[in-house]
Amino acid sequence: MNEEVRRADGAAGREPARARSRERSYDVVLFGATGFVGALTAEYLAAHAPAGCRWALAGRDLGKLERLRERLTALDPGCASLPLLRADAGDPSAVRELAASTRVLATTVGPYVLCGAELVAACAAAGTDYVDLTGEPEFVDRMYVEHDGRARESGARLVHACGFDSIPADLGAYFTVGQLPEGVPLRVDGFMRSHATFSGGTLASALTAMGRGPQTLAAAQERRLHEPRLLDRRVRGPLGAPRFSRETGTWALPLPTLDHRIVTRSAAALERYGPDFRYRQYASVKHLPVAVGGAAAVGAAVALAQLPAARRWMTSRREAGQGPDAERRARSWFTVRFVGEGGGRRVFTEVSGGDPGYGETAKMLAESALCLAYDALPERAGQLTTAVAMGDALLDRLQKAGIRFRVAAAR
């Protein structure tokens, strides 16, 4: 890694992780800052990072970083001296130096299964907190197997899926459980609706994940061999079946995404979810023909993604770094409605916000990084979910940032 302003102190590695983190050059480093969502995250940090926050932009192209800094300086003149760090995700030496220079490393560079492993390894070894935007189950499972143990030793908190994948589902379920009685079996269903579009980077990550079915299955099986088993509690995340939901008045289609895995891992780690917890997640569609057409389109995309040539063609339809313009993002929105039951009580809650894939995702990632850097949090380490690592602190941050968590009804 080449740093334009100053370099990290190599002697820091001789001290305990939490002690040396206070003496590092930066509080937060944003890696992949020149990508579409990376630049939006940089803009958010420029506007909302607290006074005195030592943050920096990182990526492999110094010229692009300089242009981004100029753009940020137009928004806030204080960004004129923002440090720029040059590093390539595939260069282990540069990535290790990058991780050792900061308390929290946030990365938007995907597909993570192809580009993210060195960053996670470096953070786990250095005791550096890590956040990303992955929605790739294979990557999360591989990183657990390879780096959870080392992160526990170093004190690093490795928190994946800190964007639309999977904060609305994870913290939405966490918020819903908080409205239900303690110590009883709980059932929570999430129903997701959104109106948005995708950037080139998001499309590439999704298609890569779709095309790696056998690898994803193998990674999940290996994780199960390493994960401790619950002895006196039960946690389940079945996909469920397509159905008409009377609770929401919509057709509910099972969503086989990372979200339900993240929610059930939070439930396994936190006793507040009760002795027997079940979570299901659905796409919520108003009209049956749209539901059928959507299911067919997803099935076709998964089938085509198995063919390298088809995958390359679909990826080429939108290049990495491209995404919806500000006007389109302003019209985008998401809503996740939850139905929670347990102990004779039933609650209806809702998480909602604006543009899910970009504006709100940038907000979620930035607030997650700032939460790890500044808030009083539970003393936990290893691979963690947002609910386990940050819980109420992140929930409070996101509410203040304009993402709505509310109880719609209860009985």
N, C-alpha and C positions, 0 to 999 in steps of 0.2 A: 504494500500500500504506500502511495506517495501522498503526503499531506501538504496542502498549499500553505497552511499557517503554522502548525506545530505538530510534533510527533508525540506518541504516547510514551510514558516512562516505562521502559522495559523492566525496571526493578520492581514494579508493582506486583508481579506474580509471586513474590516471596511472602506476601502478607495474606491473611485470611480474606476470603472473598468479600464479605460485608465491610470489613475495615478498609480494604484497598479501594472499594467502589467509591468512597467519599473523596479519594484523592485522584481520581481519573480526570482526564482532560474534559470529558463531556458528560452531561446528564443523559442526553438522548442523541443517538445518531440515526438518521433516516436513510436506509440503503435502498437503491432503486428509485431515487428521488426524481429522476427525469422521465419516468414512465407516466402513463396517463393518471392513474390513481396516486402514484407517488408524488406528482406535482400538486395534485389537489390536497394531499396530506401536508406537503410543505407549506402551502398557502394557509391551511388551517393552523399549523404550528406558528407561522409568522403572526397570525392574528390572535392566537389564544395561549401561547406558551407564557408562563408567568415571568415576571420581571426577574432577571438574574439567571434564567434557564440557559444553560450552556448546551446548545444543540448545534448539530452540523448536518450537512448534506453529503451523501456518499453515493458513488457509482463508478462505472468503468470509463466514462467519457467526460474528461475534465471540461471540454468545450461546452457540452450540454449543461453541465453543472453551473458553469459561469453564466450561461444564458438564463438559466432558471433563477440564479441569484439576482440577476438584473431585474427579472420580472417581479421577484419578491421585494426588491428594494423600491420598486415603483409603488408597491402597496404599503411598505413600511421602511423608511430610510434606514432604520436600525439594522436591516438585513444586509447592508452594504459590506459589513465585515464578517458575515456569516462564513465559518470555516467550510472548506470543500475538501473532501477526502476521496482519493482515487483508489479503487479496489475492484477486482474482478471476482465474482462469486466462485469461479473455478480455480482461483489461486489460493491454496491453503495458507501460505505464509502471509499474504496480504490480509486475508480474512481473519487470521489469528491476531494480527496487529490491530485490525479494526475493532474486534471484540474486546481486546484488552484496553482500548482507549476510552470506553464508555460504560456507563452504568446500565443503560438500556439500549438495545439494538432493535429497531423496527425495520422490517423488510417487506417490500412489495414485489420482489422479483420472483416470478414464476415462469413456467410450471415448476413448482417447488420440488417435485420428485426428481427433476433434472438439474435444478439450479440451487437448491436450498440446503443440501446436507452439510456442506462445509461450514456454513454460517452457524447451524445448530451445534455442530461439534465444537466449534471455536467458543461459542457462548457457554456451553456446558463445561468446558475445561477452564474457562477464565472466571467463572462465577458471575457472568453477565446475564441480566434478564433479557428475554427475547420475546418479541411478538411478531406475528405475521398475519397474512390474509388467506392462507390456504383453505381450500375446500376439498383437498385430496386425501381420502382416508388412507391410501397406501403410504403416503409420506408421513402422516401423523403416526401411524403404527410403526413404521420403520424407525422413526426418530425416538419413539418410546423404547423400543428394544435396544437400540444402539447407544442412547445418551441419557435416559432417565436416571440410571444409577450414578453416572458421573455428575450430573447436575445436582442430585441430592447431596453428594459429597462436597461440591464447590459452593452450594447455596444458590445456584442459578434457578430462576423460574422460567421455564420454557412454556409459553402460552401461545398455542396455535389458534387459528380461526377467529381473529379479532376484528372481523368485519361483518358484512351481512351474513356470510358464513363465519361464525354461528352465534353471534351475540344476541340477536333478537330471540332465537329459540332458547339459548342457554339461560340468559338473564330473564327472559319472559317466563320460562318454566320456574326458575328460582323465585321470581316475584310472585307467581301464582301459588307455589307451595307455601310461601310466607303468609298467605291469606287463609290457609287451611289448618285444621287442628294438628297438633304434634302427636307423635307416637302411635299413629294409626295407618293402615294401608291407604295409599293415595293413587289416584289415576288422573293423568293430565293428557289432554289431546290438544295439539296445536294445528291451526288452520291458516295457511299463508296465502295472501293475495298480494300482487304487485303489478305495477305498470312501469316498465323500465326497458332499457336496452343494454347491450354489452359492448365492452371495449375489446380491442384485438387481443390484449393480454389475457383477459378473462376467458375469451373464446378458446385461446390456445391451451390454457390450463384445463378447461372443461373437456376438451376433445382428447387431450393427453390422458386424463383420468379415465375417460370412457374407453379408450383403447388399451387399457392395461388391466382388464378384468382378472386374468390369472394371477398377475403380480399382486393385485389388491387383495385377492382371496388368500394368497400365501402369506402376505404381511399380517393380515388379521389373525390367521391361524398361529403364526409365530408369536404374536403379541399375547394371545391367550395362554401360551405356554409360560410366559414370563410374568403375567399379571397375578397379583395375589387374589385369591378367591374370597368372596364374602362368606362368612361362616354362619352368622345369625340374622342376616338380612337378605332380601331378594330384590333385584333390580332388573327390569326387562324393557326392551325397546323394540317390540314387534312392528313390522311394516303395516300390518292391518290389510284390509281389502277395500277396493273402491266401494263407495256407498253414498247415499244421500244423507247429509247431516241436517237433522232437524234443528240442532242448536244454532247453526249459522245460516240455514236456508240455502245451502249451496251443495254442489257435488264435491265430494272429498276424494282426492286421488293420492295414494301413498307416495311419499317423497323419499326415495332411497338415497338421501344425501348424507353428508357428514353430520348434519345437525343432530339427528336422534342419537348418534353415538356419543357426541359431546354431552348432550343432556344426561344420558344414562351414566356417563363417567362422573359427572357432577353429583348425581344421585348416589353413586357408589361411595364417593368420598365424603359426603356430608350426611350425617344421621338425621338432619332435619327433614329429609325426604321420606322418612318413615321406615317401618320394617319391611314393607312390600310396596315397591314403587313401579308403576308402568307408564311409559310415555310413547305416544304415537304422533307422527307428524304427517300432515296432508297439504297438498295444493288445493286451494278452495276456488271452485269454478261455478259461476252462476248458472250457465246453460249447458245441458247435456251434450249437444253437438260440439260445443267448444271443448268440453272435457274429453270427448272421444277423439277429436282431432288433435288435441294437445298430446294425449297419450300416444297416438300413432306417430306424431312428429318426433317425440322423444325416443320412441323405439327405433325409428328409422335412423336417427342421429347416432344412437348407440351402435347399431349394426354397421353403419358406414364408418364409424370411428375405428372399427377393427381392421380396416384396410388402410395401410400407410398412404397410398396415393389419394384416396378419398379424404383422409384426415388432412393431408397437406393442402388439398384443394379447398376444403372448408375453412382452414386456418387462413388461407390467402385472401378470403373474402373481406377480411379486415385486418390490417397489419397491426403488430404490437405498437403501442403508443397512441393509437387512434381510439377515439371514443365519442360519445354523444356530446353535442355542443351545450352551452349553458342554457339555452332556451329549452332544449329537449330535457335536460336534467331538471329544470325548474318544474316541468309538468309531470315528472315521475314521482312515484309514491310507493309505500308498502304498508301493509297491515298484517299482523299476526294475532289472531284471536285464540285464546286458550280457554278450555273448559276443564276445570279441576274439581275433583270429588274426593271426599274422604271424611270419615267420622260423622256422617249425617249432614255434612255441609257441601254445598255446591257453589262454585264461584265462576264468573265469566270475567276474564281480564283481556287486555289488549295492549299490544306494543305497536306503535306506528311512527312513521316519519316520512321524510321526503325521498329523494332519489336514492334507492337502496344500494346500487352497485358502486356508486362513486362519491357523491356528496356525503351521504351518511356513512358509507364505509370509511372514507378518509377521516371523518369525525371520530368514528369508533376506534380506529387504529391509533390515532393521535392521542385520544383520551386514555386509551389503555396504556400507552407508553408513559404518559404523564402520571397516571395513577401508580404504576410500578415505581416511578422515579421519586414521587413525592408523598404518597399517602401512607398512613399507618395501616399496615396489612397483616394478616396472619403470618406467623413464621412457618412458611411452607416452602418446599423446593422440589425440583424435578419437573416432569411434564405435568402441567396443570391446566384446567379449564378456566375460563374467565370467572365463572361463579365461584370456583374453589380458590383461585389466586386473589381475586379482587372483590367479588361479591357486592356488598352494600356500597362500598366506596365507589366502584365503577358505575353502579346503578345510579347513585346520586350525581356523579359527573355527567352521565348521559342525559339525565332528566334536566339538569341545568343547561345542557347544550342543546336542548330542544327535541330530543327523542322522547316520546310520550309513553309512559307506563301507567295504566289506570285500571281500576276495578270498575267494570261496566255494570255488573249486577252480582248479587249474592243472595243465597237463601239456605 
